[in-house]
Amino acid sequence: MAGITLEKGKSIYEYGQPMTVLHLITNGRVKVSYPGGSYTLGKGDVIGICEICSEIHFLSYLALEDTSILTYTLNNVESLEDMLQKRSDLARLFLLSAFYQLNHLLDQCSLSELSCSNLYQNLLEDYEKYNSLCARYRIPPRALEGMESLTAYLGEEAPDIWLNSFYLGLQHIYTGEHYKPLVQEPGISLGFLRKCSLDFRKTYFGLDEQFHYRKQLTNLYFNENANDIFDLYTSLYYKLGPDCADTESVLSDINRMISQFESDPCLDAQMVEKRIQSFRKNLSLMKEPAAKKDEAAADTSLMQELAGSLNTILDFAGSDLELCSSFRQHVHSYKALPDKNSMEDECCSLRRKLTEEFNALYSLLFQRTLETSSVPKAVKMFLAFGYVDEELAGAENCALLYRLSETRTDRSEFGVYTFYDWLLAIFQGKKEPSRNEFDQDYSDYIHRQKASGNITEAEFKDLENNSMGKVNYELRNLFPPVNKMTFGRIATFCPIFISDNVLKDLNDSYVTLTKVGKAFEAIKKVDYSAFYRESLDYDHLDIMGKEPIHLEFLPDIILMPNVGIRGVMWQEIEGKYRNSSGRMFFSIFHMEDFVTSMIRLTGEFRWELCKRIQGARWNDISDRSLTSEYFDYIQFYRKNHELSNEAKEKVRSSLQRAKNSFKEMFVRDYITWIIFEGSGSPRLNKIARRILFTYCPFPADLMKTVSQNPFFSELMNRHRITTAQRLHHVDMLIKKIQNTGSPVPDTLVHERQFIEGTVSK
């Protein structure tokens, strides 16, 4: 049999590729990767021998050097028995390689299980020590999200303990002198190989379960939100100061965490490195001479300008003395709270009063800025960031907010607004107010008020085109709920900017035009048609007639003045005009991963826009659409013969986690579609994949990539046929227009690119 040589660095197989052949290594080395680890195969080992009972590869193989292999076709397990019967010399090689690989995995599974147990105990001890030190020094401890639901590793997928000695014994027999009678019996060889493959698969899933458990634990030490053990300890270290008796002990624990996790495969290495470098930088600053310690706060003129910010803001607001006096009193009470996020009744009541007064003050300040161009910096910071007081914000944050307010430019022409700029656009008539929580736009609302007798005909006419009336409608109906929703922690919401809510670097979380653009790019690289609508070319109706075209309307991004963790997809179109931009709201300092949040909102947008277009028939399967097909799939998944029992169970548990919301189920599948399926990692079942492939298709370059993946082969065949039919129709129309001597409209050329999936992303 002719050999094949694989070049160093070549990826031989990835997870999910079909399992159709075995490869015997005659020279070289191959790296085999599994969740959380890897091992090396060499001369005499067999690639794929432990996956013979699987239709796909669940291991990944990479050539570590130039490697020579012999290939044996594996149509099914029975064909392997024929091979062993004809070539008994292969049986020993196959078995020894299988035993070696399984023994390695069994050893790693035992070590990994021990690692899970140790990591769990360390986590409990570290968290207990943190709370103990906080109690000792009267520091309010921070709760760590996820600790309450954390349990010890149960090992539901763990392999049987006796398997290791069993396979070591078999390995000893087949490396000894008495193996020949065994290899002459192909049934015995095949039986051992089958059992080995099944045990290997179970061990693999055990390792996978352990890997995800370790990932859960390590994410409690380091995560993107910086609400983790590492941050608890570093924050505690800063608060204790160099003279405290326990400072060195805390620093020792921090260094242990750094040593343990800076190269952990369960964590994002860049994120961990960034966090570690930030701590080391702060540590070096703490150890510098006193003259250098205050370097960050050296700009005394800046802090002098912001001194007494609350008084500056209230003096500028001016007119409502009762509101200003009450707000000042409540801010001082709020500053005195030891725990500003306390759930005690008194604290909750204070936050509610502050929120009501903050909203009223925002309206006053907006109107005042329309009357004068001389707006104090503290007022600008209030309107953009929710800033009220220099002590509540902290000196370092004050300096950053000041500089951001100085350098901030109006980006509304690109569809990205601060909330102040958004109100300004409404006041200037560039934008219409948003719908309220009852789905009423401004026009509907004033008509309803007139019909109810709440306003007269004269008042109605005055309000119809009243710029400030529209702004007040937005402030009254949208600002309070959306500001709270984007903040994310509704029970402890207070709109005032405080340092306690800053969970990670403000510069990193500041939402910019660039960050928004990159998020849109990331989505459109997978779902290029996300923001397109079907329309007509009204400029060329004489040529195009009622030929549908697709136009893109990117949503407006409005940034609320708070530090938050959630995005809100408020409306999918503007008013009643289908060909208009939707509206998405984020905190101006968004503490979560912005791209992931944008993907979630795009999923919600997809769902809501389809419902809007379909109207009452949004869930009627006789009129096929994204929502009707997905609704039908979830409603009748138990009766779907295309789904395995395992897939049905996953749908059931996913539906429970989504609280039986079909929309939430779709959004979660959409996130999986963009993040995983779009990068070649199959996660969805075939029905969900088919729906998303149909209504959220990949662009042409990604289609070409996934065409090699067996999970997409049937879908690709259908796609090629429908695309060819649609292109033929457009080409015939182009030819018809050219024959009349008329120029082909750009919209039709663009429509052809849209169908091909080659429109610019």
N, C-alpha and C positions, 0 to 999 in steps of 0.2 A: 504493500500500500504506500502510495507516495505521501511524503511528509509535507507539512506546511510550516513556514517560518513566520512568526509574528514579531514585529518590530517592538523594541523597548518602548513602553508607555502606551501601547495600544490597549484600548478597552475591548475586552473579548466579549463579555456579556454584562448587561445591567439588569437590575431588578425589573421583572415584568416581561422580559423577552421570552419567546417560545423556547421550550426545552425539547430539542429534536435530535441532538447528537451528543456523543461523548468524545472527549479528546484525551488521548494518552500523551503525557509530556515525555519526550525523548531527550530533551536538553533545554536548560534554562530554568527560570523561576517565575511563578505566577502568584500575585497577591489576591487573596480571597477576603472580601469585606462583608461583614454582617453588622447588625445594630450594636454599636459601641465597641467594635474591635475588628481584628483581621488576623489571618494566619497565612503562611507561605506554602505553596506546593512546589515540588521539584521533580527531578527525573524519576519516572516510574509512577508518579501520581496521575490521577484521572480527574479531569475537569467535568463536573456535572454528575459524578457517580452517586452523590448523596441527594440528588434531586430527581431520581428516576421515577418517583411516584407523584411528581408534580408536573403540571402542564406548562408551567413557566419557571424561569430561574428566579429564586428568591435571594440568591447570593450575587455579588458583583465580582467580576474577574478582571485583573489588570496585569499585563506583562511587565515584570520588573526589569527584564533584560531581553535581548533577542532570544526567542523561545521557539523550539521546534516541537510540533505535535503531530500525532496520527489521529485521524478522524474516523469514528464509527457511528453510522446512522442508527438512530433509535426511534423507530416509528411508534413503538409501544413497548410495554414491559415484556410481552411475549416474544418480541423480536430479540430481546436481550437473551432470553433462554436459548433460542436457536444459535445465537452467537457463541454462548458458553458451551453448547453441545459440540459445535464444530471446532471451537478454539479453547480447549480446556486450559491452555497456557495463560490465557487472559484472565481466567477466573481468579487466580491468586493475586495478580496485580490489582484487579478491580477491588477485591475484598480488602487487601491490605491498605489501599488508599482510602477506602470508605471507613475502615476501622480507625485509621490515623486521624482522619478529619473529624469523625464523631467524637473520639476520645478528647481531641483538643476542645471541641465545643462543650462537651460535658464538664471538663476541667474549668473552662471559662464561666460556665453557668454556675458552678459551685462558688467560684471566687466572686462572681457578680452578685450572687445572692447574699454572700457575707458582706460585700461592699454596701448593698442596699440597707442591710440591718445596721451596719456601723454608721452610715450616713444619717439614717433616721434618728439614732441615738444622739449623735453629735448635734443634729439640728435641734432636738428637744433641749439638750443641755445648754446650747448657745442661747436659745430663746429664753430659757429659764434664768440664765445668768444675766442677760440683758435686763429683764424685768426686775430681778433682784437688785442690780446696781441702780436702776432708776428709782426704786423704792428707797434705797439707802440714801441717795442724794436728793430725794424729793423732786425728781424730774418726771413730768408726766410721760409714761411710756406710750409708744405708738403700737397700735394693734397691727399684726402682720396678716394680711389677707391670705387665706388658704390654710392657716394653721389649725383652725377649728375642725376642718373636714379631713385633716391628714390622719392616716392610719398606718400602722406597721405593714411591711410587705408580707402578703399572704402567699404568694407563689402559686397561683392557681394553674399556671401553665408549666410548672417545674417538672422536669423528667424524673423518673423513678431513680432512687438512690443507688440501687444495685446494678444499674446499667453500666456504670464505669468499670467495675471489676469484671462484668460479663464480657464486655468488648475488649478489655485488656487481655483476658484469658484467650479469647478467639485470636487476637493479634499474636499472642505467644504461640498458639498452635500453628498458625499459618506461616510463621517465620521459622518454625522448627523443622523436624525431619519427617513428621507424620501427616503432612497435609495432602499428599498425592491421592490417597483414596477419596478424600473429600472433594477435590476439584474434578474428579472423574464423574461426579454426580451433579449434573447441571441444576437439578431441582433443589439440592442443598445450597449451592452457590446462589441461585436466584432468591431462595428463601431468606438467606442471610442478608443479601443486598436489599431486598424489599424491606425487611424489618429495620435494617440500618437506615434506610432512607426515611421510613416513617418516624423512627426515633430521632433522627437528625432534624426532621421538620418540627417535631414537638419541642426539641431542645432549642431550635432556632426561635420558635414563638415564645419560649420561656425567656430567652435572652432579650427578645424584642420587648416583652412585658417588663422585664427588669430595667431595660434601657429607658423606657418611657417613665417608669417609676423614679429612676435616678434623675431623669430630666425634670420631673415634677419637684423633686427635692432640691436639685441644684438651682432651679429657678426661684426658689425661696431664698437662696443665698445671693444670686445675681439675676436681675431681670431688667427689661427695657424701661419699666416704670420707675425703677430705683426705689421701689417700696419693698425692700428685702433686708435680710440679715446684715449684709455688708454695709448698707446705708444706716441701719440702726446702730451698728457698732461705730462707724466713722462719725456719725452725728453725735453719739454719746462721747466719743473721744474728744471732739471739739468742745463740747459743753463742760467736760470735767476739767480740762486745762492741764498744763504741765505740772502743776504743784499738787495735784490730787494723788493719793496713795494708790488708787486703782488704775491710774492712767497707763502705766507700763503693762499691766495685765491685759487691759483692753487692746493696747497696741500689739501685744504678742498674739492675741486671738485674731486680730486683723491680718497680721503677717502670715499666720497659719492659713487663713482663708485664701489669701493671695497665692501662697505656695500650692495649695490644694486645687484651686479652681482655674488658675490662669491658662492652663492648657487642657481643661476638661472637654472631652468631645461632645458632651451634652449641652454645652453653652456656646453662644456666639462669641468667638474669640475676639473680634473687633470691639464688641460692646464691653466685654470684660476688661480688655486692655485699656480702653478709654476711661473706664471707671477707676481702674488702678492708677493710671497716670494722673488723673485728676486728684486722687487722694494724695499721691506722692508729691504733687506740686503744692497742695495745701500744707502738707507736712513740712516741706522745705521752707515755706513761708513762715510757718509757726516757729521754726528754729532760727530764723534770721534775726539780726539785731532789731531792737524796737523801732529804730528810724525807718527800717524797710518794711516793717509789719504793716504800717499804715499807708503804704504806697497806693493801694487801691482806693483809699478814701482821701487821698491828698488834694483832690480838687475841692477845696473848701468853699469856693465861690458857688459851686454847684449845689452843695448841701445847704449853704446859706440861703440860696434862692428858694429851696424847697422847704426850709424851716417854716413850721406853721402852715403846712399845706392845707389842712382842713379849713383854717380861717380864710385862706386865700380863695378857696373854692366857694365857700359860703358867702363871702363878701361879694364875689363876682355874680353869684346867683341873685343876691339882693332882695328882691321884692317880698318873698314869703317869709317873714320873720319867724312866724310860729314853726314852720317846717324846718328852717335853719337851726333854730334853738333846740328843737327836739332831736334833730339828727346829730348835732354836736354832742348833746348829752348821751345819746345812745352809743355813739362812737367811743366816747370815753369809758362808758360801762363795758363795752366790748373789749377795749384795750386791757382792761383790768382782769378779764377772765383768764384763769390759769390754763384752761383747755377750751380753745375757741370752737372746737368741734364736738363739745360735750352734748349728750342727748338729754340732759336734765331739762325739765319743763321751763325753768327760768331762762336758760340759754337758748332754747328753741324759740321762745317767745321774743327774746331780744333780737335774734336773727331775722325773724319775720318782720318785726317793726323796722329794722334797718333796711330790709329789702324793699318794703313799701316806700319808705322815705327816699331811698337811693333812686328808685324808678321815677318818683316825682321830681327829684332833684335833676335827674338826667334830662327830663323834658325842659325844665327851666333853663338849664345851662345851654342846651341846644338853641333855644330861642334867643338867648343872650348873645351867642356867637354870631347870629345872623345880623345883630345890630352894631357890632364893632369888630374891627380887625385886630384890635389889641387884646389878645386872649392870653392870660397867664399860662406858663408852662404846666403848672399843677392842674389847671382845668383841662388842658389838652390831654394830659396823662389820665385824668379821670374819664374823659369821654372815650379814649382809645383802649385803656387797660383796666378801668375800674379802680384806679389809684385814688386813695383818700388821705392817707397819713404816712409820713416818712418813717415813723416808728413801727407801725404795723407792717410796712413793706420791707423794712430793713435797709441799711445803708447801701449794701452792694446792689440790691435789686433796684433801689431808687436811682442809682447812677446809671444802670442799664436802661431802665424805663425812660429816663431823661434823654439819653443818647438816641434811643429808638424813636422817641417822639420828635427829635430834631431832624433825624435822617429820613423819617417816613415820608413817602410820596404817595399821591393819589394814584391808585392802580385800577380805578373803576373802568377805564377804557378797555382793560383786559379782562373785565368780569370778576375782579377780586376787590372786595370792599371791606374797610373797617365798618363797624355799625354806624359810626358817625357819618362816614362818606355815603353809606346806604341811605340814611335819612336825608342827607343833602340831595341825593339823586332823586328821591321822591319829592322833596320840596321844589326842586327845579323842573319837575315834570318829566324827567328822563326815565323814571320807573314808577310803576303803579304799586300801591300798598299790597302786602301779602294777604292771603286768605286767613281768616281767623280759625279758631279751633272747630267751628261749626261749618267750615268749608265755604264761608261767605266772603266774597271780595268786597272792596269798598263800595262799589256801585250797588251790589246786592244789599249791603247793610243799610245804606241810607234810603234805598227804596222801601226796605222792610220797616224802617223807622217811620217813614212817611205814611205807609199803609196802616201802621199800628196807631197812628195819631200822636206819636211821640214828638214829631217835628212838623212844622207848618210847610206849606208850599214854598214860601219865601225862604225859610231856613234850608229847605231841600236844595233850592237853586243856588243858595250861597255855598252850601257844602259841596255841591257837585264838582266844582272846580277850585275848591279852597285848598291851597297848598299846605297850610299849617294844619287844616283839618285832616288831610291825608297822613301827615306826619304823626299827628296825635293818634290816629287810628292804628298806625304801626306800633307806636309806643305803648298803646293800651292793650292791643290784642296779641302782638307777637313778642315784644321785648321781654315781658315777665316770664312766660313759659319757656321760651327758647334759651334765654340766659341761664335759667335753672337746668334745663335739659342738657345743654352743652357742658355745663359744669360737671354733671355726671353723678355726683353724690347728693341726691336731692334732699335727703333727710338733714344734711348739715350745710345746705347751701346758704351762702351769704355773698352778695355780689362784690363786696369790698376786697381789694387785692391785699392779701396777707402772705407773709413769708412761709407760714405753716403749710400753705397749699402748693408751694413750689417743690415738686417731687423730683425734678431733674433740671439740668442746666437750662435757663431761660432762653439763651441764644439758640440752643438746639431745638427747643420746642416752639420758637417764634415762627408763625406761619407766614411765609413770604410768597411772592408771585412765582419765584423759581421753584419752591417746594410744591406749590399747586400744579405747576406745569409738569414737573417730573412725575407727580402722581397720576395725572391724566395720561402721560406717555406710557407709564407702566401698565395702565388698564388697557389702553388702545393697542398695545403690542399683542395683546391676547384677544380682546373683544373690540375690534376696530369700529364696529357699528353701534357701540353702546349709546351714543348720543345723536344718532341719526333718526329722522322722521320721514315718513313717506309724504310727498307733497306733489304739487303740480308746478310746472314752469309757467308762471303767469306772464312772464315777459315774452314768451314765444308760443302763446296759445294757438296762433294761426298755423304754426308748424307742428307743434308737439301735441296739440289737442289735449286729451285727458290721459296722456301717457305719464304714468307715475315716475317720479324721480325721488332721490333721497338727499336730504339736506341735513347738515350737522348744526345742532344748537347746544353748545356747551353750557352747563348750568352756571349761574352766578354763585360765587363763593362769598359768603358774608361772615366776617370774623367778629364774634361777640367779645365784649370787654371783660373777659375773665380768664382764669387759669383752669382748664378743664380736661376731660378725658373722652368726651363723646362728640360725635358728629350727628347732625339732625337733617334728614331729607324732608324739608317742610312742604314743598310743592313741586310737582313734576313739570308744570307749565305755568306761564304767567296769565292769570285771569282765565279767560275762556279760549285763548288763542293757542291752538295746538302747536303751531310753528313759532315757539318762543322758548326762552331759556327757563329751566327749572331753578330751584333755589335750595342751596345746601348751606348749612350753618355749622361753623366750628368755633371753638375758643380761639382767641388770637394767640394764646399760648397753649398748644395742644400737647398734652403729656403722653398720649399714646402714640404708637407708630402711625404716622399720617397716611402713608400709602394704604395700609390695611384698613384704616377708617374710611378712606375714600372708596376703596373697593366695596366695603359694606354698603355705603350709601348709594353706590352705583347699582348694586343688586336691588336695593329698595326702589331706586329710580326706575329700573327696568320693569319691575313688578307693577308699580303704580301707574307708569305711563301706559302699559298694556291695558290695565283696567280702565284707564281714562278713555283710551281709543275704542275699546270693545264695548264700553258702557254696560248695560244690563246683561250682556251675553259674555261677560269676561270669564265665566266658568262653564260655559256651554260647549261641550266637546264637539258638537256638530259644527261649530264655527271655530276651527282650529286656530289657536294662538298660544303664546307662551304660557299665559295664566291658565287657560282652559286645559291644556295638555298636562301641565304640572299639577293642577287641582285634581284632574282625573287620576293621575298616577298615584298621588298620595291617598286619595279617597278610596281607591280600590286596589291598593298594593297587595293586600292579603290574597286576592283572587288572581293576581298576575302570575301566569305560568312561566314568564320569562325570568322571574326572580327566584333565586334559590331560597331555601329556608333561612340560611345564614343572612342573606341580603335582606329578607323581610324582617328579621329580628333587628337588624341594624336600623332599618327605617322606623320600626316601632320605637326603639330606644331614642333615636334622633328626634322623633316627633314628641316624645315625652320631654326631652331636654328643651325643645322649642315651645313647650307649653301648648302643644296642639295647634300652633299657628302655622298655617300653610305658607304664609309669606315669610316667616322667619326660617322655615325649612328651606325655602328657595334661596333666601339670602345666604344661608350657610353653604348650600351647594354651589352658589355662584362664587363665593370666596374660594372654595376648593377648586372650582373650575379655573379661576384666574391664577391662583398661586401654585397649585400642584399640577392639574391636568395640562395647563398651558406650558408647563416646563417639562412635560413628558413623564410625569409621575402619576399613574392612574390611581384614583381614590374613589371615584363615584361608581355606583352600579350602572348597568348598561342602559336602563330606562332614563335615569337622570342625565347620563352622558348624552344620550340621543336628543333629549329635549334641548339641552344647552348647546349642543353642536348645531342644532337646527336654527335656534333663535339668537344665539350669541356666537356666531361662527368665528373661527380663527382667520387672521389675514393669510394671504397667499403663501408667504414665506414659512409661517408656522404650519399651515396645511401640508406643505411639502415635507416638513420635518416629521409630523405625526403620521404621515402616510406609511412610514416604515413600521409603525406600531400596530400589532395585530388587534388591539382593542378598538382601533379606529378604521380597520379595513372595510367593513361593511358600510359604515357611515361615509367613508371617503368615496366609495363606489356610487352611492346615491348622490353625494354632493357633486361629483363630476358630471353626472347626467343632468341634474337640475341646473347647474351653472352653465353647461353647454347650451341647454334650451333657452335660458334667459339671455345669454350672449348672442345666440342666433337671432332672437327677436330684436335685440337692440341693433345688431349689425344690419339687419334687413331695413330697419327704420332709418339708420344712417345712410344706407345706400339709396333709399327712396328719397331722402332729403337732398343728397348730392345730385341725384338725377334731375331734380327740379332746378338745379343751379343755385340753390340757397346755401348759405354757410351753415355748417352743423353747429348747433348751440353748444357752448361749453358745458352746460348742465348735462347734456346727453353723453358727451365724452367722459365727464366725471361719473355719470351713472354706470358706464361700462367698467370703469376702474373700481367702482363700488362693488359691482357684481363679482369682479375678479378677485376682490380683496386686496387691491394694490393702491388704494387711496392713501395719501400721506398720513402718517401717524404723528 
